[in-house]
Amino acid sequence: MTGYVSAVPASHSQIRHPNGHVFTDPLGGVPDDVWDRAAGDRFYSSAFWLRLVALEPGAVSGGVHVDLPGGGSAAVPVADVEDASELANPHLRWTELLTERGLPTPPARGLLVGQRRGYLAHLLATPDADRAEATSTLLEAVRAVGPSGHDVARVALYLTTPDVLALRAAGVEAPPVALAADAWIDIPDGGFDAWLAAGSKHQRSRVRSEVRKFEAAGYRVEHRTLPDAYAEVGRLSAQTERRYGIEADPAAYVEAFRKHAELAGDRAHVLLCSVGDEEPVGSCLYMHEGDTVYIRAVGFDYDELRDAAEYFNLHCYVPARLPGVRRIHCGIGTADGKAFRGAELSPLWLLDLTEGSPLIGRDDDVLAHNRAMRAALAAKSPVVERAMPAAEWDLFC
């Protein structure tokens, strides 16, 4: 289900309220090229990606786009959510995310600020925009559109630290809640070999050992596009979800990836891992945009694996060898394992934009959670602690 909410203010106090609009477009009725001028190189906020994830069930996708009084424009993706606790994607259920952390939660009905897949949200603005003006105007617009009432929330998920700081400066009173560590691997000029040489002695030894194990296991890696491999991706992704306690019907996953393939075409790439002519036992769906690879879904038939570091070979080492790749977005999850292989871990935050948020005044409780999460991650190893940039984590921990 897709939709739009759009606001185009002439000034901060003149925002058009489009609550009666029919929700039919995931960009708020804005042409793709106009949206992408604000999105820039933020792939998970691009028109292409937002149209793709609008295929997800469980909410109504939309976009807030504003022209700024001082010039330029700003935008942010949103979704109209009837009940956050019933969202198909558990990583977006803000009521559960906060309750699990022992924190008060805003209503389950409301507006999700951010996209529904990707777990990396940004406030968007054209290069000519004043950043502070863009943030304050977007905040006002987000609070004005969509469902209204005292029992309606506005919750931003998986925001970066700079955007949290901008929103707090614009007047958001609720403290940010640490959700996850976002992993990025930088590949220097010279590619995989140069990256490996630049790592620590322990990292070089680990990576070389895992590459050798994978090769000795006899695996064959095939490069395909999603239209040619959606069935394998769906089947294997469902098995991985079930392994981690998420209900996953393989047929539904195959159908979902089929729909994604129809829209994405050959922009969506797949690595399939198999032995000889046997059915694939591993898959990695990724997007290759510019010099960056975005890992989207990794799936395995765990009963058929050979204990040969299959996850990190498909998730990191094979993508790192692709021509022209200089960055790999490894995403959330398995943060310590990614740090051991050279990733930097940046914090991602939940920020409740709801006026009168129940988190206002609970700074001590939120900071205690944030500190505990950071400490637990850092305690795994000095390697992991060094991978967490203090300039980002210290601000709210």
N, C-alpha and C positions, 0 to 999 in steps of 0.2 A: 504494500500500500504506500503511495507516495503523496506528497502534498506540498503546499507552500504557505508560508507566512512571510510577509514582506513589509518593511517600513522604510520610507524615504523622507526623512525630515528636512524641512527648510532651515530649521534651527533646533537647538536642544529642546525647546518647549513646544515645537510644532510637529509632533510625530503623528502620522496617520495610523489609525487603529483599524487593522484589517481583519478583525476577528470573524467577520461574516463571510470571508472569502472561502471558496471551495479549495480544499487541499488537493492540488493536482500536480505540483511540480516540486522536486527536491531542492531547487535553487531559489525558491521564492519568486518564480516568474522571471528571473534574470537570465539573459542569454549566457551560454557557457563561456564565451570569450570575455564578457564583462566580469563574471564571477572569478575567472582565472586570473584576471589582472590583479585582483586582491589576494587571491590564494598564492600567487607566485610559485615557488618551488615546494610548497607544502603539499606533498602528494596526497595525503589522507584527507585534505580539505579541497582537493581539485574537483571540478565539475564531473570528470569521468568517474572518480571514486565515489562521490556522493550519489550519482545516478545508479552506480552498481549496488551500493549498500541499501539504497531505498527499496530494493527488492526484498529485503529482510522483512519477515512478518512481525507483528506485535506492536507497531507504533506507526505514526504518520510522519514521514520525513518532510522537512521544509528548510527554508533558509531565510535568515534576516540579512538584508542588504540595505545599507544607508549611504546616501550622498552626504558629504560633510560640509558644513558651512565654510570652512577654511580651504576647501578644495580636496579632491580625491574622494575615495569611498572606502567603506569598511563592510565586513560581512562575517557571519558565523553560521554554521549549520545547526539546525535544531530538529527536535522530534517531539511531536505531541503524544504524550504517554498517558493512557487511561489509568494504568496501575503498574507502577514500577516493579512490584513484586511478581508480576506475571510476565515480564519481558522474557522473550525466549533466550536472550543472551544474559547469563547470570552475572557477567562482569559489569553490567549496566544497572543492576537493581540497586539503586541508591539506598533504599530503605534497608535492604539486607547488608549492604556494605557498611553502613554506619552502625546498625545494630550489632553486627559481628565484632565491631571495635568498641562496643560498650558506650556508644555516643547517641545522643538524641537525633531523631530523624525528622525531616520535613515531610509533608504529605506525600503519599504515593502517586497522586494525580499531579500532573504538571508538565513542564517543558524540560526535556533533556537538551542541554547545550553542548554540542559536540556531535560527531558522527557516530554511527552505531556499529561500526567495525573499524579496527585499526588501533584503538587505544592510544591515540595521540592527537589531542585537539588543540587548535590554535585560534586566536582572534586574528582575523585577516584584515589587511589594509593595503591600499596601493602605496607605492613608494613616495608619492607626493603628499601623503596624508600626515597630519600631526598625530603622533601616536596617542598622546593623552586625550585629544579630542575624539579620536576614533574609538577609544575604549569607553569613554563616558557616554558617547552617543549610542554605541552598541548596547551598553548596559541598560540605558533608558529604553531602547527599542525592544530588547528582549523582555524587559519587565512589562511592556505594554501589549505585546502580541500574544496570541494563543489563548488558552483557557484562562479564566479570571475567577477571583474569589479568594476568601481567606484560607480555604483548604486546598490551595494550588501552589506547587513549588516551582522553582526555577533552579535547576542543579546542573552545574558544569562538571564534566567528568574527564579525567586524564589531561588536565591542563599542565603546561610547562611552567616552570618557576617564573620566567619573565612575564607571562600573561597573568599569573596570580598576583604578582606585584602591581601590574598595571590596573587590574580590577580593584585591588585593595585601595590604591591611590584614587580610584574613581568613586570610592564610597562604599564598597562592599565591607561589611563589618564582621561577617563570620570568618573564623580562622580556617585556613586550608587544611584538609585532612590528607595525609600521605596514603596513596593507594598502591603504588607499585614502583618498581625500578625499571626504567626504560633503557634497553641495552643497544649500544651502537658500536660497531667495529669500523675503525678507519684503516683503509688500505693505502699505503704510500705509493708514489710512483715506483714502478718496478714490480707491482702486483704482489702475488702471493709470496714469492720468495723473499722480496724486500720486507714484507710484513712479518714473515716468520723470523728473518734475521734481526729485526728491530725489537722483538720480544725478549723477555727474560729467558735465562737458561732453562728454567723449569717449564715455561710456556713452550719453548721450542721442543723440548723433549716430549712433552705431553702431546703436542700436535703431531709431531713426526710419528710417535708411537701409534696414535689413533688412525692416521692415514695408512700406515703399514698394515694394521689389523684389518681395516676395511678392504684394502686391496688383496690381502691374503685370504680373506673370506670368499673371494671369487665373485664379488658383486659387479654387476654391470649397471651403469647409470645411463639412462636414456633421456634426452632432452626433447620435450614435446610442448605443445600449447594446450591450454585448457580445453578448447573444443574437441581435441583429440584424446583427452585423458580425464574428462570430468568424472567418469564412472569410477575409475581407480582412485581419484582424489577423494570422492565422496565416501567410498567404501572404507578407505584407510583412515580418513579423518574421523569418521564415526567410531571406529575402534579406539582411536586415541582418546576421544571425548569420554567414551564409556569407561576407559581405564582410570580416568580421573574423576569418576562419579557423576558425570553429566549424562543425562538421558539423551540418547542419540539413535534415531531410527536410520539405518543405512540407506533405505530407499528415499527418505526425506532429504538426506544429505546429498545423495546423487542428484536428485531433482533440483536442489538449491544450486549446486555447482553447475548443472546444465544451464540454468537460467543465467547464472553469472557468465558462463562461456558465451552465451548468445550475445551479450552486451560487450564483454571484454574482448572477444576474438583473440587475435594473436598477441595482444598486449599482456595477456596472462600466461606465464610460463610454468612448466612443470618439470621437475626432476623425478623420474621413476627409477627405483632401485629394485633389481631382481637378480636371480642367479640363473644363468643360461636362458632357456626359453620358458622358465616357470613364471607363474603369475607374480606381479610386483608385490613386494613385501614392505615397501616404503615409498613415500611420496613427499615432495616439497613443492608447494605452490608459491610462486613469487612474482613480483612485478619488478621490471627493470626500467627505471625512469632516469634518464640522464646518466650520471655516474653512480647512481645509488640503486641497490637491490633492497626491496622491501619483502621480507619473509612473511607470507600470509598464513599458510597452514601446513603443518607437518603431520603426517599420519603413518602408522605402522601396523602391520600384522605381527604382534609381539610374540606369538607362539612360533613364528617362523624365523625370527632374527637369530643371528649367530654371535651375539655379544662382541660386535666389532665396531663399537662407537658409531652406529648407524645414524643416530640423531645429529651429532655434531658434524659428521661428514656431509650430510645433506643440508643441514641448517647453516653451516659456516664455511667448510673447507671447499666444497665444490663451487658455491657462489663466489667465493673469494678468488677463484681462478678464472672467472668469466672475464672476457676482454673489456678493458676500460672501467672496471668497477673500482671505485675509490671509497665507497661507504656501504656497509650492510646494516640495515635496521633490523635487529634481531627481536625487538619487541619485549613484552613483559613475560614473566615466567622464567624459571630456571636461571635466575639472575646470577647466583654464585657460579654456576657452571659456565656461563657466558663470560664472566669476569676472568675466570681461570684461562680463558682462551683469548684474552686481550680486549674485551669489551669495556667501554665506560658505562657507568650506571647513573643515569640522571633520574631525579624523583618526578613522579607524576601525581597530581593532586585532584581531590574533589573539593570544589568550592561552591557552597550554597549561596546563590545569588538572591534567594527569596528575601524580600523585605520582612523583617521580624523573624528571621531564621532562628530555630531553637538552638543553634550552635553559638549564637551571639552570647557572650558572657561565659562561655565554656572553654576559654583559651587554655586554661591549665590542663583540663582533661584532654583536649585535642593535642596539645604539645606533648603531654605524657605518652599518648599513643604514638605520635610521630617519632619521638625519641626512642621509644621501645622498638619500633619497627626498624629504624636505622641501626640501632645497636645490635639487634638480632642478626641483621644482614652482615654488618661489619665483623661480628664475632665469628663468622664462618671461616675467615682467613684474613691475614694482613693483605693478601692480594685483592680480596674483595673490598676491603676498606680503602685501599689506594685507588680503586676504580670508581669511588663515589666522590665526585667533586664537591669539596666542602663549601664552595661559594654558593652552590644550589641547595645543599641539604641543611646547612647551618641556619638559614634564615627562619625556618619554621620547625626546628628540631631542638 
